[in-house]
Amino acid sequence: MLRRSATLLVRHTSSAAARAAVRQEIAALEKASIAGGGADRIEAQHAKGKLTARERLDVLLDTHSFREIDALASHRCDDFGLESDKAPPGDGVVAGFGTVHGRPVCVFSQDFTVFGGSLGEAHAAKIVKVMERALHCRCPIIGLSDSGGARIQEGVLSLAGFADVFQKNVDCSGIVPQLSLVLGPCAGGAVYSPAMTDFLYMSRQAYMFVTGPDVVKAVTNEVVSRNDLGGADVHCSKSGVAHGAFDDDLAALNATRTLLGYLPQSYDGENPDVLPYDDPDRKDAALNTIIPDDPNTSYDMREVVKRVVDGHSLLLLSEDYAPNIITAFARLNGRVVGVVANDPRHLAGCLDADASTKAARFVRFCDAFDIPLVTFVDVPGFLPGVAQEHGGIIRHGAKLLFAYAEASVPKLTVITRKAYGGAYDVMSSKHLRGDANYAWPSSEIAVMGAAGAAEILHRGVSDEERVVKADAYAARFANPLLAAKRGFVDAVLEPSETRPRLIADLEVLRHKERPNLPRKHSCGPL
């Protein structure tokens, strides 16, 4: 009996020592994971004006809310010397969940100090796991990209990892909001995951391109810098890939927190409305005189929108890309709305290929996540020209038409001035199941402008007669009366009455039914 007791004591002591050793090993690995690539590489990261992966999460998430998963994961590659270089645990990406404004989010943040943030099998598996959690828990997924791309040493396993992430992007699309921040290098196949997310912000220390300057020079003989090829300003003004450019990580991360304040947790979640703080009956008299008397004089449509929506609630997106169309979030009596508006300061507010695609994508996002749409119309038509026709203005314009026609959320439209031709139809007209359509007294709803109509209708008359005919055409058609008589607009409003009317409509439409016909999915123009 004594011998057995002694044996059990030895075993217990041995197992206790083993557990203590495991705890010590885990503590050491966790410390190494937090340290990332070490002091020298962290210092190099800071020298570039960039935060580390963990510092970024500290800024993005509410204080002390982050909970990490797979902190001890490491690669399993035994080629090209990696069998003896397991590097710090975590495999170059920090993943987990936390809160922003008290609401849950899932996040991953690539760590450039570990293997240059390159994506390998274990790295991709961590990203996929946290995306799956976002999907199951119905909360936004936010990815912070800072990576040298695919980990070459892992070969096809890296490519498979990218594909796994891409598939999860598609699985999450339209179910939970997906946000990307590109805060460093993002090249090759790595660009496609951020491009498939709903919103993409970039810092000016970052760049994105499929093929870099060296390849471009070798293939096309063009000499271009990384920044000129794929910098933040390029993607915010020329390609339209990014929705905002910021001077540093801190600004981009804080802007993301602001954007999240307008987004629901999921397609079937409540919108993050706030308690009303602006008088719903406020009537801004300045709106009554904001439209110039000269129909060819431009004005700032952003100022119109700001005077209608709740004070300080307008959040502009993609300001520098296709600026002839405005896309933004705002609030009306505390409720989140998506805003689309022509801006006559740019291309007279015409719809071109880029503006159509930009607005269509935004409309589809709002519809997917049950965010009401408010559209302000001042559009003289689609932009004419060989470049536009050859560039596919028909196909791109059809995207916006299709998006509005398919959208089943509440749709409110205000025509402030011009609504000409097919562009009148496209911009959320009553004929595309608009719920509430209004016109200001300054609006002109017609096939085209009076001068152009007179040119076609009265070809053989003198210039003086044509002016008279144009005036007659304008008197009959360049106003909202005919549309109002036909019921194509629900009322002709004094501009100052717009805000209280839209708020009342939103309240009535709060439980609007969605009459779209059942199908697997639509096949609209892409």
Secondary structure per residue as TSV (DSSP state, phi and psi in degrees):
chain	resnum	aa	ss	phi	psi
A	1	M	-	360.0	-45.0
A	2	L	H	-63.8	-39.2
A	3	R	H	-63.1	-40.9
A	4	R	H	-65.7	-41.3
A	5	S	H	-62.6	-40.7
A	6	A	H	-63.9	-38.9
A	7	T	H	-64.4	-44.6
A	8	L	H	-62.5	-38.7
A	9	L	H	-63.7	-41.6
A	10	V	H	-62.8	-44.1
A	11	R	H	-62.9	-43.5
A	12	H	H	-62.3	-43.9
A	13	T	H	-62.4	-40.9
A	14	S	H	-65.1	-44.8
A	15	S	H	-67.3	-36.5
A	16	A	H	-63.5	-41.0
A	17	A	H	-65.8	-37.7
A	18	A	H	-65.1	-42.3
A	19	R	H	-64.8	-39.4
A	20	A	H	-62.8	-39.2
A	21	A	H	-65.8	-39.7
A	22	V	H	-63.7	-42.5
A	23	R	H	-61.3	-41.6
A	24	Q	H	-64.2	-41.2
A	25	E	H	-64.5	-43.4
A	26	I	H	-61.7	-44.4
A	27	A	H	-61.3	-40.4
A	28	A	H	-66.2	-41.5
A	29	L	H	-67.3	-40.2
A	30	E	H	-63.6	-39.8
A	31	K	H	-63.7	-41.0
A	32	A	H	-66.4	-37.6
A	33	S	H	-63.7	-43.0
A	34	I	H	-65.7	-33.9
A	35	A	H	-72.5	-17.9
A	36	G	T	60.7	-135.1
A	37	G	T	-79.0	0.5
A	38	G	-	100.4	170.3
A	39	A	H	-59.5	-41.5
A	40	D	H	-64.5	-44.0
A	41	R	H	-72.1	-33.4
A	42	I	H	-65.0	-41.0
A	43	E	H	-62.6	-39.4
A	44	A	H	-65.0	-37.3
A	45	Q	H	-62.5	-46.1
A	46	H	H	-65.2	-35.3
A	47	A	H	-63.3	-25.3
A	48	K	T	-84.3	2.7
A	49	G	T	79.6	21.6
A	50	K	-	-116.7	147.0
A	51	L	-	-84.9	163.1
A	52	T	-	-79.2	170.2
A	53	A	H	-57.7	-43.4
A	54	R	H	-75.3	-35.8
A	55	E	H	-61.7	-38.4
A	56	R	H	-62.5	-42.0
A	57	L	H	-67.1	-32.5
A	58	D	H	-62.2	-35.8
A	59	V	H	-77.3	-43.1
A	60	L	H	-68.1	-43.4
A	61	L	S	-94.5	158.4
A	62	D	-	-60.3	149.0
A	63	T	T	-56.0	129.7
A	64	H	T	62.4	20.9
A	65	S	-	-96.0	-12.7
A	66	F	-	-73.6	134.1
A	67	R	E	-126.9	121.4
A	68	E	E	-89.1	148.2
A	69	I	E	-122.8	151.0
A	70	D	-	54.9	40.0
A	71	A	T	-65.6	-24.2
A	72	L	T	-100.8	5.9
A	73	A	-	-63.6	144.8
A	74	S	-	-145.3	160.3
A	75	H	-	-69.1	162.1
A	76	R	-	-121.3	26.1
A	77	C	-	-83.7	134.7
A	78	D	-	-116.7	19.6
A	79	D	S	-112.6	158.3
A	80	F	T	53.7	37.4
A	81	G	T	84.1	-4.4
A	82	L	G	-72.2	-16.3
A	83	E	G	-63.4	-24.5
A	84	S	G	-107.2	5.7
A	85	D	-	-129.9	81.0
A	86	K	-	-78.9	-13.1
A	87	A	-	58.5	180.0
A	88	P	S	-63.3	147.3
A	89	P	T	-59.2	152.3
A	90	G	T	112.1	-22.2
A	91	D	T	56.4	35.3
A	92	G	T	83.3	15.8
A	93	V	E	-150.2	135.7
A	94	V	E	-103.1	123.8
A	95	A	E	-131.7	151.1
A	96	G	E	165.4	-149.6
A	97	F	E	-146.0	160.1
A	98	G	E	-165.8	-155.9
A	99	T	E	-132.0	151.8
A	100	V	E	-129.6	123.5
A	101	H	T	55.8	32.3
A	102	G	T	81.0	0.9
A	103	R	E	-107.8	139.7
A	104	P	E	-64.9	142.6
A	105	V	E	-141.0	153.3
A	106	C	E	-107.0	144.8
A	107	V	E	-142.2	153.4
A	108	F	E	-141.8	144.9
A	109	S	E	-135.5	112.7
A	110	Q	E	-71.3	137.9
A	111	D	-	-105.1	102.7
A	112	F	T	-67.7	-17.6
A	113	T	T	-77.7	-9.3
A	114	V	T	-117.4	111.5
A	115	F	G	54.1	29.2
A	116	G	G	61.7	23.8
A	117	G	G	67.0	14.3
A	118	S	-	-65.6	149.2
A	119	L	B	-94.6	122.1
A	120	G	-	-121.8	-170.4
A	121	E	H	-59.6	-51.3
A	122	A	H	-68.0	-38.9
A	123	H	H	-57.2	-49.7
A	124	A	H	-63.9	-39.5
A	125	A	H	-62.1	-35.6
A	126	K	H	-65.8	-42.9
A	127	I	H	-64.1	-44.8
A	128	V	H	-61.5	-42.0
A	129	K	H	-61.6	-43.1
A	130	V	H	-73.8	-29.9
A	131	M	H	-68.0	-38.4
A	132	E	H	-63.7	-37.4
A	133	R	H	-64.4	-41.9
A	134	A	H	-59.5	-40.1
A	135	L	H	-66.0	-45.9
A	136	H	H	-71.0	-35.4
A	137	C	H	-93.0	-1.9
A	138	R	T	56.6	60.0
A	139	C	-	-141.3	158.0
A	140	P	-	-60.6	151.3
A	141	I	E	-114.9	131.2
A	142	I	E	-123.9	122.8
A	143	G	E	-111.5	130.4
A	144	L	E	-108.2	109.9
A	145	S	E	-97.8	130.5
A	146	D	-	-160.6	83.8
A	147	S	-	-145.8	146.0
A	148	G	-	-79.2	1.0
A	149	G	-	103.5	-151.7
A	150	A	B	-68.6	141.2
A	151	R	-	-78.6	106.5
A	152	I	G	-58.9	-36.3
A	153	Q	G	-62.7	-23.5
A	154	E	G	-95.3	-1.2
A	155	G	T	54.0	-129.0
A	156	V	H	-64.6	-22.3
A	157	L	H	-62.8	-35.2
A	158	S	H	-66.7	-43.5
A	159	L	H	-63.4	-40.1
A	160	A	H	-63.2	-37.9
A	161	G	H	-62.2	-43.1
A	162	F	H	-59.1	-46.6
A	163	A	H	-61.8	-37.6
A	164	D	H	-62.0	-40.9
A	165	V	H	-66.5	-43.8
A	166	F	H	-58.4	-44.6
A	167	Q	H	-60.7	-39.0
A	168	K	H	-69.6	-33.5
A	169	N	H	-57.0	-44.2
A	170	V	H	-67.6	-41.0
A	171	D	H	-60.5	-37.8
A	172	C	H	-79.7	-20.6
A	173	S	T	-58.5	127.4
A	174	G	T	79.4	-4.6
A	175	I	T	-104.4	-50.3
A	176	V	S	-128.4	147.8
A	177	P	-	-62.9	139.2
A	178	Q	E	-119.7	125.0
A	179	L	E	-122.6	141.5
A	180	S	E	-125.6	140.2
A	181	L	E	-121.4	118.3
A	182	V	E	-97.8	111.7
A	183	L	-	-119.3	12.9
A	184	G	S	-168.7	-151.9
A	185	P	E	-64.8	145.1
A	186	C	E	-155.2	102.1
A	187	A	E	-137.0	161.8
A	188	G	G	65.4	-140.6
A	189	G	G	-63.4	-19.9
A	190	A	G	-63.3	-21.5
A	191	V	G	-71.9	-21.1
A	192	Y	H	-77.5	-27.8
A	193	S	H	-66.3	-52.1
A	194	P	H	-58.1	-37.1
A	195	A	H	-65.9	-25.1
A	196	M	H	-87.9	-8.5
A	197	T	S	-79.5	170.6
A	198	D	S	-75.5	-38.4
A	199	F	E	-138.9	141.5
A	200	L	E	-135.6	120.2
A	201	Y	E	-110.3	149.1
A	202	M	E	-131.4	146.7
A	203	S	E	-91.2	160.2
A	204	R	T	-79.5	1.2
A	205	Q	T	-90.9	-1.5
A	206	A	-	-104.3	164.6
A	207	Y	E	-153.5	153.3
A	208	M	E	-136.9	132.3
A	209	F	E	-163.3	154.3
A	210	V	S	-74.2	-45.0
A	211	T	S	-127.7	134.4
A	212	G	-	-79.2	176.7
A	213	P	H	-55.5	-37.6
A	214	D	H	-64.6	-43.6
A	215	V	H	-67.7	-41.5
A	216	V	H	-58.5	-44.1
A	217	K	H	-64.5	-41.8
A	218	A	H	-66.9	-36.0
A	219	V	H	-89.9	-42.3
A	220	T	H	-112.8	-6.2
A	221	N	-	66.3	18.6
A	222	E	-	-89.9	136.0
A	223	V	-	-105.3	119.5
A	224	V	-	-148.8	146.0
A	225	S	-	-81.7	164.6
A	226	R	H	-58.2	-42.5
A	227	N	H	-68.3	-41.5
A	228	D	H	-71.4	-24.8
A	229	L	H	-82.0	-43.6
A	230	G	H	-148.8	30.0
A	231	G	B	-74.4	172.9
A	232	A	H	-60.8	-42.8
A	233	D	H	-66.7	-34.9
A	234	V	H	-62.2	-46.9
A	235	H	I	-75.4	-18.2
A	236	C	I	-90.0	-19.6
A	237	S	I	-116.7	-28.6
A	238	K	I	-109.4	-51.1
A	239	S	I	-86.9	-28.0
A	240	G	-	77.1	9.7
A	241	V	-	-67.1	-39.6
A	242	A	-	-104.5	152.3
A	243	H	S	-99.1	-10.3
A	244	G	E	-170.1	143.9
A	245	A	E	-117.8	138.4
A	246	F	E	-134.6	151.5
A	247	D	S	-67.0	-29.4
A	248	D	S	-154.4	176.2
A	249	D	H	-57.7	-43.8
A	250	L	H	-58.8	-45.6
A	251	A	H	-65.9	-41.1
A	252	A	H	-65.2	-40.6
A	253	L	H	-68.9	-41.1
A	254	N	H	-67.7	-35.3
A	255	A	H	-64.7	-35.1
A	256	T	H	-66.4	-40.0
A	257	R	H	-59.5	-40.8
A	258	T	H	-64.5	-46.3
A	259	L	H	-59.5	-42.3
A	260	L	H	-60.0	-26.0
A	261	G	T	-66.2	-13.4
A	262	Y	T	-104.3	-5.4
A	263	L	S	-106.0	141.8
A	264	P	-	-73.5	167.8
A	265	Q	S	-70.5	-32.3
A	266	S	S	-162.3	176.4
A	267	Y	T	-64.0	-27.1
A	268	D	T	-107.8	16.5
A	269	G	S	-98.7	166.3
A	270	E	-	-74.2	143.7
A	271	N	-	-69.9	149.1
A	272	P	-	-79.4	63.7
A	273	D	-	-69.0	157.3
A	274	V	-	-121.3	164.8
A	275	L	-	-62.0	135.2
A	276	P	-	-55.6	134.9
A	277	Y	-	-128.9	-3.6
A	278	D	S	-123.4	137.8
A	279	D	-	-56.2	118.4
A	280	P	T	-65.5	-21.5
A	281	D	T	-96.5	10.4
A	282	R	-	-61.9	130.3
A	283	K	-	-119.5	114.5
A	284	D	-	-92.6	107.3
A	285	A	G	-63.6	-23.6
A	286	A	G	-63.0	-25.3
A	287	L	G	-65.0	-25.5
A	288	N	G	-70.7	-17.0
A	289	T	G	-124.4	10.8
A	290	I	-	-77.8	-23.6
A	291	I	S	-85.5	123.0
A	292	P	-	-63.5	150.7
A	293	D	S	-65.4	-37.0
A	294	D	S	-77.4	117.1
A	295	P	T	-65.6	-11.9
A	296	N	T	-98.2	3.4
A	297	T	-	-93.4	133.6
A	298	S	-	-83.8	167.9
A	299	Y	-	-153.1	168.7
A	300	D	-	-90.7	104.0
A	301	M	H	-63.9	-27.4
A	302	R	H	-60.7	-36.2
A	303	E	H	-66.9	-36.8
A	304	V	H	-60.4	-50.3
A	305	V	H	-62.0	-43.0
A	306	K	H	-60.1	-35.8
A	307	R	H	-76.3	-18.2
A	308	V	H	-91.8	-43.9
A	309	V	S	-80.4	172.9
A	310	D	-	-57.8	144.7
A	311	G	T	-57.3	135.0
A	312	H	T	60.6	25.2
A	313	S	-	-104.7	-6.6
A	314	L	-	-76.4	120.8
A	315	L	E	-116.5	103.7
A	316	L	E	-78.8	143.8
A	317	L	E	-124.9	143.6
A	318	S	S	50.6	48.4
A	319	E	T	-60.6	-36.1
A	320	D	T	-93.5	-6.7
A	321	Y	S	-103.4	128.1
A	322	A	S	45.4	60.9
A	323	P	T	-68.5	-6.1
A	324	N	T	-70.6	-9.0
A	325	I	E	-128.1	135.8
A	326	I	E	-101.4	131.6
A	327	T	E	-124.4	134.1
A	328	A	E	-162.6	160.5
A	329	F	E	-102.5	152.0
A	330	A	E	-157.0	-175.5
A	331	R	E	-131.3	144.4
A	332	L	E	-124.4	111.7
A	333	N	T	55.5	37.2
A	334	G	T	90.2	-13.4
A	335	R	E	-88.8	138.4
A	336	V	E	-72.3	135.1
A	337	V	E	-135.7	154.0
A	338	G	E	-97.5	135.5
A	339	V	E	-114.8	130.3
A	340	V	E	-124.7	132.5
A	341	A	E	-152.8	138.1
A	342	N	E	-72.8	142.2
A	343	D	-	-115.8	104.9
A	344	P	T	-67.0	-6.1
A	345	R	T	-72.8	-17.1
A	346	H	T	-125.6	121.3
A	347	L	G	52.2	29.2
A	348	A	G	59.0	17.3
A	349	G	G	84.2	7.9
A	350	C	-	-60.6	151.4
A	351	L	B	-87.6	124.4
A	352	D	-	-116.2	-175.5
A	353	A	H	-61.5	-45.4
A	354	D	H	-66.3	-43.1
A	355	A	H	-63.8	-39.3
A	356	S	H	-63.4	-44.6
A	357	T	H	-67.0	-42.8
A	358	K	H	-58.5	-49.5
A	359	A	H	-69.1	-37.7
A	360	A	H	-61.6	-43.4
A	361	R	H	-64.0	-40.2
A	362	F	H	-66.9	-42.7
A	363	V	H	-60.2	-42.6
A	364	R	H	-65.7	-37.2
A	365	F	H	-63.3	-49.3
A	366	C	H	-59.3	-40.6
A	367	D	H	-65.9	-41.5
A	368	A	H	-62.1	-33.3
A	369	F	T	-110.8	20.9
A	370	D	T	60.6	40.6
A	371	I	-	-103.4	119.0
A	372	P	-	-56.6	149.9
A	373	L	E	-111.0	131.5
A	374	V	E	-120.2	121.8
A	375	T	E	-117.1	128.3
A	376	F	E	-108.5	123.9
A	377	V	E	-112.3	124.4
A	378	D	E	-148.8	84.0
A	379	V	E	-131.1	118.2
A	380	P	-	-81.3	-2.2
A	381	G	-	137.1	-169.3
A	382	F	B	-85.6	143.8
A	383	L	-	-64.9	123.2
A	384	P	-	-81.4	163.6
A	385	G	S	135.0	155.8
A	386	V	H	-61.5	-42.9
A	387	A	H	-60.1	-41.7
A	388	Q	H	-68.7	-44.3
A	389	E	H	-63.8	-45.4
A	390	H	H	-71.0	-23.4
A	391	G	T	-83.7	1.2
A	392	G	T	91.2	33.5
A	393	I	H	-58.1	-31.7
A	394	I	H	-62.9	-49.1
A	395	R	H	-66.7	-43.8
A	396	H	H	-71.8	-38.8
A	397	G	H	-62.7	-35.2
A	398	A	H	-64.9	-27.2
A	399	K	H	-61.7	-44.7
A	400	L	H	-69.6	-42.0
A	401	L	H	-56.2	-48.2
A	402	F	H	-64.1	-42.1
A	403	A	H	-62.9	-45.7
A	404	Y	H	-66.5	-42.4
A	405	A	H	-64.7	-35.7
A	406	E	H	-79.1	-27.7
A	407	A	-	-62.2	132.0
A	408	S	-	-112.7	3.5
A	409	V	S	-74.1	166.6
A	410	P	-	-55.6	131.3
A	411	K	E	-124.8	115.0
A	412	L	E	-115.0	135.0
A	413	T	E	-132.3	136.8
A	414	V	E	-127.0	118.6
A	415	I	E	-92.1	113.0
A	416	T	E	-88.8	-34.9
A	417	R	E	-147.5	-100.7
A	418	K	E	-82.7	138.8
A	419	A	E	-144.4	86.9
A	420	Y	E	-107.5	144.6
A	421	G	H	59.2	-151.0
A	422	G	H	-61.8	-25.7
A	423	A	H	-64.8	-30.1
A	424	Y	H	-59.3	-46.8
A	425	D	H	-60.9	-45.6
A	426	V	H	-65.3	-37.5
A	427	M	T	-81.3	65.0
A	428	S	T	53.8	48.8
A	429	S	-	-72.2	167.8
A	430	K	G	-58.8	-30.6
A	431	H	G	-71.2	-16.4
A	432	L	G	-101.7	38.6
A	433	R	T	64.1	35.2
A	434	G	-	-65.0	135.1
A	435	D	S	-81.7	-41.9
A	436	A	E	-141.3	117.2
A	437	N	E	-122.9	126.2
A	438	Y	E	-126.3	157.7
A	439	A	E	-130.6	143.4
A	440	W	-	-85.4	157.8
A	441	P	T	-56.9	-24.1
A	442	S	T	-80.4	-1.8
A	443	S	-	-76.3	151.0
A	444	E	E	-129.3	109.6
A	445	I	E	-112.3	108.5
A	446	A	E	-158.6	171.8
A	447	V	S	-66.2	-37.0
A	448	M	S	-160.9	177.0
A	449	G	-	-64.8	156.9
A	450	A	H	-60.5	-41.7
A	451	A	H	-63.7	-44.5
A	452	G	H	-65.4	-38.3
A	453	A	H	-64.9	-41.1
A	454	A	H	-64.6	-36.2
A	455	E	H	-59.0	-39.6
A	456	I	H	-82.4	-43.6
A	457	L	H	-77.5	-24.1
A	458	H	T	-133.6	64.5
A	459	R	T	-67.0	-35.9
A	460	G	T	-89.2	1.2
A	461	V	S	-90.6	166.8
A	462	S	-	-73.1	167.4
A	463	D	H	-61.1	-39.1
A	464	E	H	-64.9	-43.5
A	465	E	H	-65.2	-36.2
A	466	R	H	-65.0	-35.8
A	467	V	H	-62.7	-42.2
A	468	V	H	-63.2	-44.5
A	469	K	H	-62.8	-38.3
A	470	A	H	-64.4	-40.6
A	471	D	H	-63.8	-39.6
A	472	A	H	-65.6	-40.6
A	473	Y	H	-62.6	-43.8
A	474	A	H	-62.6	-41.6
A	475	A	H	-62.4	-34.0
A	476	R	H	-86.5	-41.3
A	477	F	H	-111.8	-26.9
A	478	A	S	-84.1	54.6
A	479	N	S	-160.1	170.5
A	480	P	S	-87.9	2.6
A	481	L	H	-64.4	-48.3
A	482	L	H	-61.5	-43.3
A	483	A	H	-62.3	-39.0
A	484	A	H	-67.2	-40.6
A	485	K	H	-64.1	-32.6
A	486	R	H	-84.1	-7.8
A	487	G	T	82.6	12.5
A	488	F	S	-76.7	-21.9
A	489	V	S	-123.6	143.9
A	490	D	S	-79.8	-24.3
A	491	A	E	-167.1	153.8
A	492	V	E	-99.5	112.4
A	493	L	-	-100.8	143.5
A	494	E	-	-65.5	133.3
A	495	P	G	-50.3	-38.3
A	496	S	G	-66.6	-16.2
A	497	E	G	-85.8	-3.5
A	498	T	H	-64.2	-47.3
A	499	R	H	-59.9	-55.3
A	500	P	H	-61.7	-31.2
A	501	R	H	-69.0	-44.1
A	502	L	H	-64.0	-39.3
A	503	I	H	-64.0	-41.4
A	504	A	H	-64.1	-40.1
A	505	D	H	-63.5	-42.6
A	506	L	H	-60.6	-38.3
A	507	E	H	-66.2	-42.8
A	508	V	H	-64.8	-36.7
A	509	L	G	-88.8	8.3
A	510	R	G	-55.5	-36.1
A	511	H	G	-114.2	36.6
A	512	K	-	-57.8	135.1
A	513	E	-	-79.1	156.2
A	514	R	-	-111.4	106.5
A	515	P	-	-90.6	12.0
A	516	N	-	-58.0	141.9
A	517	L	-	-73.1	148.7
A	518	P	-	-68.3	141.6
A	519	R	-	-168.8	167.9
A	520	K	S	-68.9	-55.3
A	521	H	-	-164.9	160.2
A	522	S	-	-77.3	165.9
A	523	C	-	-125.5	48.3
A	524	G	-	-68.9	171.4
A	525	P	-	-64.7	135.9
A	526	L	-	-113.0	360.0
